[in-house]
């Protein structure tokens, strides 16, 4: 999985998003400030299609309307506005059309400046983009690749808003817990990942291990121009990847792992390779 999957492009000419504090919004009237916000908002370099081609199958999505804009268009957002959600969904769908056995998880987990009419608009967009590819809510343990292939489903949508109850193809957010370490310290992060894996639900949900470091205000203040990638990610990714290599998948093991800048190391290939351990278990069981 990728963290803030859509943030490969954010618009530094747009107003700062409603996910930011009032003080930041005031400062962001200065174009240099918006450039700095961009340095810290971008957590991926690859487009959706490039991420899909590289093996990413879980997408962490934050969305917002544009206050003051006529209509109900919804955009991806992380500090600054990204592309229209509709354009991202179409890009993903065209990949799925070409790869009918691939399955993706779309986790809509943060909503800003959205009332019910915006939500209905977005949900209608999701339905229009994927149609019969959408997998309706089911017991998690039933949702195997074989199940998805037989039903010709390719998309699971997780929707962290009460309106999920009105649509059979929206999975509740609590089926995709993603505990967040909120630290700049890689050792604390790895300890947190271990602890939360030990506490994860044995059955009935998926589970996201967020292998990401989060800058504090003082981190940004000290390294204004360097940005997230050069300050936190480059230096710590090798240690995070070593932790990934030591994991086991399956019940009480890792399920979905997310990272920033997924192409900087062999992240996707390393996570995918963990599946071989499940195949080995199957062989020894038979």
VEXKENU-537007 format. One record per residue: z, y, x of N, C-alpha, C in turn. Coordinates in steps of 0.001 Angstrom, whole numbers, padded with zeros to 6 digits, always signed. Layout:
ZYXZYXZYX ...
***
This chain:
+000000-001209+000818+000000+000000+000000+000000+001252+000847 -000447+002357+000259-000407+003643+000965+000520+004596+000200 +001197+005451+000955+002147+006412+000404+001414+007736+000139 +001645+008347-001040+000876+009546-001419-000609+009296-001144 -001113+008253-001797-002414+007678-001446-003576+008661-001510 -003451+009683-002343-004554+010610-002642-004578+011808-001711 -003612+011913-000791-003393+013188-000089-004322+013396+001099 -005363+012556+001218-006346+012751+002288-007063+014096+002129 -007071+014643+000886-007648+015977+000690-006748+016761-000258 -006251+017884+000221-005556+018827-000667-006157+020206-000437 -006137+021003-001472-006860+022276-001475-005948+023413-001046 -006129+023861+000197-005244+024937+000683-005569+026284+000046 -006685+026367-000671-007016+027618-001370-006388+027667-002765 -005902+026512-003239-005313+026469-004587-003882+026999-004534 -003328+027360-005693-001910+027733-005699-001055+026517-005321 +000138+026790-004810+001067+025694-004525+001434+025025-005840 +001619+023713-005801+001843+022946-007025+003217+023117-007625 +003362+022719-008902+004656+022810-009579+005688+021805-009061 +005305+020995-008065+006292+020095-007454+007087+020806-006358 +006777+022085-006094+007448+022812-005011+008476+023820-005539 +009451+024139-004693+010511+025082-005070+009942+026502-005207 +010638+027336-005982+010184+028719-006226+010003+029493-004923 +010921+029309-003976+010859+030052-002706+009567+029716-001960 +009178+028431-001969+007935+028004-001300+006742+028637-002001 +006783+028648-003348+005661+029228-004107+005467+030701-003742 +006586+031403-003569+006487+032827-003221+005870+032991-001831 +006370+032202-000885+005862+032277+000496+004386+031915+000576 +003981+030992-000307+002627+030439-000225+001551+031426-000656 +001955+032613-001058+000937+033649-001310+000253+034036+000001 +000917+033738+001114+000326+033998+002437-000519+032771+002811 -001781+032970+003170-002672+031822+003388-002212+030958+004566 -001600+031560+005599-001108+030780+006736-000046+029773+006273 +000796+030197+005328+001845+029300+004813+001202+028090+004126 +000118+028341+003379-000561+027218+002708-001158+026250+003728 -001627+026797+004856-002147+025919+005926-001038+025009+006461 +000162+025587+006617+001305+024798+007117+001712+023747+006077 +001733+024154+004796+002074+023196+003730+001097+022026+003775 -000178+022330+004005-001188+021265+004071-000867+020285+005202 -000460+020808+006348-000134+019944+007505+000951+018926+007158 +001854+019333+006248+002972+018457+005902+002745+017703+004589 +001700+018076+003852+001409+017407+002578+000479+016219+002752 -000372+016282+003765-001352+015208+003981-000652+014021+004633 -000677+012871+003956-000046+011663+004513-001062+010545+004751 -002323+010787+004369-003389+009804+004596-004628+010521+005119 -005426+009803+005916-006712+010341+006377-007890+009753+005605 -007692+008570+005010-008810+007840+004420-008948+008124+002926 -010203+008193+002447-010461+008330+001012-010039+007047+000295 -010024+007094-001045-009685+005886-001806-010596+004726-001418 -011901+004993-001346-012830+003904-001037-012583+003349+000362 -012334+004233+001326-012047+003775+002700-010753+002980+002750 -009741+003403+001976-008492+002626+001923-008749+001243+001316 -009516+001205+000235-009837-000077-000409-010595-000988+000554 -011589-000430+001239-012358-001222+002206-011463-001728+003341 -010410-000951+003652-009492-001330+004731-008394-002295+004304 -008351-002664+003010-007380-003659+002561-006219-003127+001742 -006168-001808+001489-005080-001252+000674-005319-001626-000785 -004255-002094-001457-004392-002512-002859-003337-001881-003777 -002334-001229-003208-001320-000520-004006-001446+000969-003693 -001504+001794-004754-001692+003236-004603-000555+003997-005283 +000089+004856-004497+001223+005675-004924+000658+007021-005386 +000802+007329-006700+000088+008456-007288+001028+009461-007945 +000871+010734-007592+001625+011835-008213+000612+012783-008830 +000854+013193-010048-000180+013937-010777+000398+015149-011492 -000506+016107-011807-000056+017360-012420-001224+018016-013147 -000883+018792-014179-001881+019721-014721-001873+020954-013816 -002859+021839-013989-002853+023112-013260-002382+024182-014221 -001141+024644-014083-000640+025673-014997-001587+026866-015046 -001885+027307-016263-002785+028446-016420-004237+028062-016585 -004581+026812-016281-005980+026379-016433-006231+025961-017881 -007381+026346-018422-007734+025949-019792-008119+024478-019794 -007706+023762-020843-008006+022326-020921-006830+021502-020409 -007040+020203-020336-005931+019310-019978-006213+018490-018730 -007128+018983-017885-007497+018225-016681-006258+017939-015840 -006216+016740-015263-005079+016320-014440-005562+016093-013008 -004732+016541-012050-005072+016458-010625-003998+015671-009885 -004382+015067-008772-003367+014542-007852-002673+015721-007187 -001415+015515-006805-000664+016636-006223+000353+016161-005193 +000434+016898-004086+001520+016730-003124+001654+018053-002370 +002458+018939-002917+002571+020285-002345+001419+021160-002794 +000200+020706-002532-001017+021386-002969-001802+020441-003878 -002734+020998-004644-003522+020170-005555-004593+019392-004795 -004766+018138-005216-005826+017298-004665-007009+017232-005622 -007744+016127-005555-008925+015966-006412-008494+015665-007849 -009456+015764-008778-009193+015378-010165-008899+013877-010212 -007919+013499-011018-007575+012079-011157-008805+011290-011614 -009573+011856-012533-010761+011173-013059-011718+010772-011932 -011920+011673-010953-012830+011366-009842-012291+010216-008999 -010976+010196-008793-010362+009103-008033-010479+007767-008751 -010257+007782-010075-010344+006541-010847-011766+005988-010821 -012757+006867-010928-014157+006414-010908-014500+005797-009545 -013970+006413-008481-014227+005887-007131-013650+004480-006991 -012440+004281-007504-011816+002954-007438-012590+001949-008285 -012995+002387-009472-013695+001468-010367-015010+000993-009754 -015698+001888-009045-016974+001456-008469-016749+000408-007379 -015629+000493-006647-015276-000565-005681-015022-001888-006410 -014276-001821-007529-013948-003038-008286-015208-003677-008881 -016152-002849-009292-017422-003382-009823-018129-004224-008759 -018051-003768-007523-018727-004478-006429-017908-005672-005921 -016605-005692-006244-015722-006767-005739-014906-007325-006912 -015529-008152-007759-014885-008564-009016-013636-009431-008862 -013326-009886-007653-012108-010697-007480-010951-009897-006871 -011181-008604-006641-010109-007783-006072-009234-007190-007182 -007936-007057-006872-006948-006547-007838-006209-005368-007216 -006043-004285-007986-005315-003118-007465-004142-002756-008372 -003139-002132-007762-001947-001631-008461-001967-000106-008374 -001949+000562-009521-001889+002023-009533-000542+002450-010096 +000257+003114-009268+001637+003449-009621+001748+004965-009860 +001660+005355-011141+001810+006771-011518+003307+007062-011655 +003909+007623-010594+005374+007692-010570+005959+009102-010588 +005129+010130-010457+005624+011513-010574+004632+012313-011410 +005161+013028-012398+004334+013860-013277+004891+015283-013264 +004001+016274-013156+004433+017677-013123+003619+018487-014126 +004289+019435-014779+003638+020374-015709+002787+019627-016732 +003351+018540-017283+002607+017728-018251+003419+017528-019524 +002833+017895-020673+003453+017564-021953+002766+016304-022508 +003152+015886-023715+002603+014635-024254+001085+014667-024362 +000519+015834-024696-000947+015899-024839-001634+015665-023492 -001028+016156-022403-001578+015882-021066-001505+014380-020770 -000371+013771-021122-000223+012336-020868-001267+011530-021640 -001448+011857-022914-002448+011121-023709-003847+011306-023118 -004127+012512-022634-005421+012795-022005-005601+011904-020766 -004559+011857-019915-004622+011054-018684-004761+009566-019008 -003973+009089-019964-004012+007665-020312-005389+007291-020863 -005984+008201-021619-007337+007971-022132-008348+007890-020985 -008154+008727-019961-009000+008675-018764-008874+007315-018061 -007638+006846-017947-007388+005543-017296-008125+004439-018066 -007983+004482-019387-008628+003461-020227-010157+003541-020104 -010698+004760-020105-012153+004941-019992-012674+004445-018645 -011889+004674-017586-012344+004299-016238-012413+002789-016066 -011403+002066-016580-011282+000639-016235-011540-000326-017397 -011386+000136-018629-011664-000658-019835-011077-002071-019734 -011940-003103-019805-011430-004485-019889-010814-004985-018584 -010924-004189-017505-010299-004596-016230-008773-004443-016274 -008261-003695-017264-006817-003416-017326-006037-004648-017757 -004984-004951-017021-004131-006101-017332-002952-005625-018182 -002821-006184-019374-001699-005821-020248-000382-006358-019690 +000713-005769-020139+002042-006144-019645+002298-007615-019946 +002799-008300-018938+003014-009742-019010+004235-010054-018161 +004775-011234-018308+005847-011680-017412+005302-011650-015976 +005994-010958-015073+005493-010744-013708+005101-012066-013041 +005919-013097-013260+005657-014377-012583+004352-015034-013036 +003846-014659-014207+002577-015237-014677+001369-014597-013998 +001571-013401-013443+000421-012620-012971+000043-013061-011551 -000667-014171-011494-001207-014660-010232-002657-014206-010120 -003225-014371-008950-004651-014056-008804-005495-014913-009743 -005115-016193-009873-005874-017093-010756-005852-016570-012198 -004674-016124-012635-004525-015548-013984-005451-014339-014143 -005460-013462-013128-006283-012252-013200-007773-012607-013224 -008163-013578-012411-009579-013971-012359-010034-014588-013688 -009173-015432-014252-009537-016083-015527-009725-015043-016637 -008857-014013-016637-008914-012976-017683-009921-011869-017345 -010460-011929-016097-011342-010858-015596-010641-009484-015564 -009347-009531-015259-008573-008297-015081-008534-007949-013588 -008485-006639-013302-008441-006211-011896-007462-005070-011627 -006851-004519-012692-006039-003312-012509-004708-003435-013241 -003617-003183-012526-002293-003052-013149-001863-001597-013002 -001528-000971-014139-001110+000439-014146+000385+000516-014420 +001128+001160-013524+002558+001385-013723+002750+002861-014070 +003463+003114-015177+003510+004477-015725+004963+004855-015976 +005490+005735-015114+006919+006066-015137+007204+007183-016143 +006906+006906-017401+007139+007882-018475+007286+007089-019774 +008175+007527-020687+008428+006739-021914+007176+006422-022728 +006103+007189-022567+004891+006935-023360+004230+005588-023044 +004675+004942-021933+004104+003625-021620+004267+002670-022810 +005327+002919-023612+005629+002006-024723+004520+001988-025782 +003699+003023-025818+002659+003121-026847+001352+002422-026459 +001274+001944-025213+000005+001380-024730+000272+000016-024073 -000359-001041-024566-000071-002378-024014-000495-002545-022558 -001418-001686-022058-001882-001848-020671-001090-000997-019678 -000048-000298-020143+000807+000462-019230+002089-000320-018957 +002294-000654-017698+003516-001346-017298+004624-000317-017077 +005856-000628-017496+006944+000341-017271+007234+000518-015784 +007665+001718-015421+007973+002010-014024+009034+001095-013440 +009959+000610-014290+011038-000234-013735+010546-001609-013299 +009270-001922-013580+008683-003169-013065+008158-002989-011639 +008222-001737-011134+007744-001443-009778+008764-000574-009050 +009987-001096-008814+010972-000293-008088+010506-000022-006652 +010761+001212-006191+010338+001602-004837+011447+002421-004197 +012553+001781-003797+013661+002551-003213+013207+003359-001992 +013796+004546-001853+013337+005529-000865+014463+005851+000104 +014212+005687+001395+015262+005892+002409+015583+007369+002623 +014598+008259+002463+014792+009705+002637+015478+010029+003969 +014868+009578+005065+015444+009814+006395+014332+010100+007401 +014706+010812+008484+013770+011029+009595+014032+010031+010724 +015061+009211+010562+015499+008312+011640+014948+006904+011409 +014153+006418+012344+013483+005132+012143+014478+003975+012065 +015584+004070+012802+016586+002985+012764+017268+002928+011389 +017575+004111+010843+018160+004154+009490+017163+003640+008458 +015893+003974+008650+014859+003491+007728+014817+001959+007722 +014778+001362+008894+014659-000099+008965+015902-000780+008385 +017072-000180+008613+018298-000712+008024+018231-000640+006501 +017727+000482+005983+017584+000675+004536+016624-000369+003948 +015499-000590+004631+014527-001575+004143+015146-002968+004080 +015920-003308+005084+016608-004615+005099+017591-004722+003932 +018399-003675+003751+019424-003679+002697+018795-003809+001323 +017744-003004+001068+017144-003015-000275+016382-004308-000547 +015841-004929+000499+015217-006251+000302+016275-007271-000111 +017441-007165+000527+018532-008082+000191+019043-007889-001226 +018844-006680-001774+019346-006383-003128+018258-006489-004193 +017025-006792-003793+015920-006749-004762+016094-007811-005833 +015502-007525-006982+015580-008448-008104+014843-009739-007752 +015465-010850-008083+014873-012143-007710+013610-012428-008523 +013656-012088-009800+012500-012322-010678+012271-011110-011574 +011068-011028-012149+010823-010065-013216+010293-008711-012816 +010234-008426-011508+009653-007143-011080+008869-007348-009787 +007992-006401-009522+007412-006275-008192+008431-005511-007342 +008107-005239-006073+009050-004496-005230+008280-003797-004114 +008526-002484-003976+007865-001712-002918+008859-001408-001799 +008503-001782-000581+009250-001357+000609+008529-000139+001175 +009141+001040+001036+008512+002282+001510+008834+002476+002992 +007921+002034+003849+008136+002123+005301+007681+003501+005797 +008358+004527+005284+007953+005907+005569+009161+006748+005981 +008909+007716+006846+009938+008682+007234+009670+009994+006501 +010734+010650+006070+010602+011869+005255+011133+013073+006015 +010307+014097+006236+010790+015271+006972+011813+016064+006179 +012814+016584+006868+013762+017517+006266+013197+018939+006438 +013833+019898+005787+013407+021298+005936+013475+021709+007403 +014560+021298+008093+014703+021720+009502+013660+021025+010396 +013242+019795+010005+012170+019120+010767+010901+019955+010705 +010574+020409+009489+009360+021207+009292+009489+022540+010039 +010682+023157+009959+010893+024457+010612+010719+024348+012133 +011192+023231+012707+011106+023062+014168+009688+022740+014636 +008916+022096+013768+007592+021607+014198+006504+022106+013246 +006600+023368+012868+005734+023927+011827+004271+023521+011968 +003717+023757+013158+002277+023629+013321+001863+022179+013602 +002781+021359+014067+002408+019998+014459+002105+019123+013244 +002833+019341+012137+002578+018548+010935+003245+017183+010968 +003156+016494+009854+003848+015212+009662+003379+014150+010647 +002066+014006+010774+001521+012914+011592+002000+013013+013033 +001894+014213+013621+002238+014372+015036+003740+014419+015286 +004516+014776+014265+005967+014907+014459+006692+013584+014233 +006386+012910+013104+007168+011722+012741+006388+010416+012806 +005124+010447+012430+004419+009180+012185+003963+008513+013472 +003201+009239+014299+002650+008648+015530+003713+007921+016343 +004836+008599+016531+005878+008105+017427+006562+006850+016891 +006701+006771+015553+007539+005714+014967+006776+004543+014354 +005466+004727+014145+004700+003655+013493+004771+002319+014231 +004682+002287+015576+004752+000984+016251+006037+000210+015932 +007186+000923+015873+008455+000245+015570+008464-000258+014128 +007887+000551+013208+007806+000145+011799+006918-001093+011677 +005814-001097+012434+004898-002239+012378+005559-003506+012909 +006378-003358+013934+007109-004535+014456+008020-005115+013388 +008659-004231+012595+009517-004714+011496+008669-005489+010477 +007495-004953+010151+006609-005620+009191+006265-007028+009678 +005939-007155+010967+005530-008454+011532+006631-009505+011406 +007887-009052+011349+009019-009998+011285+009345-010442+009864 +008664-009884+008864+009026-010145+007471+008426-011447+006961 +009056-011930+005861+008515-013083+005145+008250-012646+003705 +007125-013057+003138+006839-012719+001747+007490-013722+000799 +007373-013478-000499+007924-014421-001482+009214-013916-002083 +009887-014785-002827+011125-014409-003521+012148-013886-002509 +012674-012713-002769+013644-012013-001913+013054-011569-000570 +011746-011764-000391+011088-011255+000810+010298-010012+000462 +009416-009598+001377+008611-008413+001094+007561-008733+000048 +007187-007720-000718+006176-007867-001757+005056-006865-001490 +005331-005567-001634+004366-004503-001335+005016-003608-000279 +004261-003261+000754+004787-002376+001801+003869-001165+001878 +004455+000037+001844+003635+001254+001937+003902+001986+003248 +002871+002709+003686+002981+003462+004936+002161+004746+004834 +002485+005708+005681+001642+006891+005873+000533+006551+006863 -000581+007237+006769-001693+007116+007717-001973+005644+008062 -002369+004918+007052-002458+003454+007166-003434+002982+008237 -004343+003867+008668-005350+003419+009643-004899+003609+011096 -003748+004260+011334-003350+004577+012712-002987+003338+013521 -002448+002336+012847-002177+001048+013506-002809-000022+012630 -002630-001259+013002-003259-002352+012256-002400-002707+011049 -002071-001686+010243-001076-001857+009180-001532-002851+008110 -002690-002589+007497-003130-003443+006380-003316-004881+006835 -003972-005072+007979-004216-006439+008472-002899-007168+008749 -001908-006433+009260-000595-007040+009568+000104-007485+008282 +000066-006621+007250+000705-006981+005972-000031-008159+005332 -001352-008095+005314-002144-009162+004689-001887-010501+005376 -001732-010467+006711-001507-011708+007470-000208-012417+007064 +000763-011646+006511+002024-012279+006081+001773-013337+004997 +000678-013177+004243+000368-014161+003187+000149-015562+003757 -000283-015627+005024-000490-016940+005641+000806-017756+005663 +001950-017058+005741+003243-017762+005739+003458-018478+004410 +002986-017881+003308+003096-018537+001999+002222-019780+001949 +001040-019697+002551+000140-020865+002572+000759-021995+003380 +001415-021629+004497+002081-022655+005320+003194-023338+004535 +003954-022527+003751+005017-023103+002917+004437-024090+001910 +003316-023721+001290+002665-024594+000312+002258-025915+000954 +001686-025820+002171+001234-027041+002854+002409-027964+003146 +003529-027361+003647+004680-028195+004006+005325-028789+002737 +005228-028062+001604+005800-028579+000350+004996-029760-000172 +003674-029759+000096+002845-030859-000412+002699-031973+000633 
***
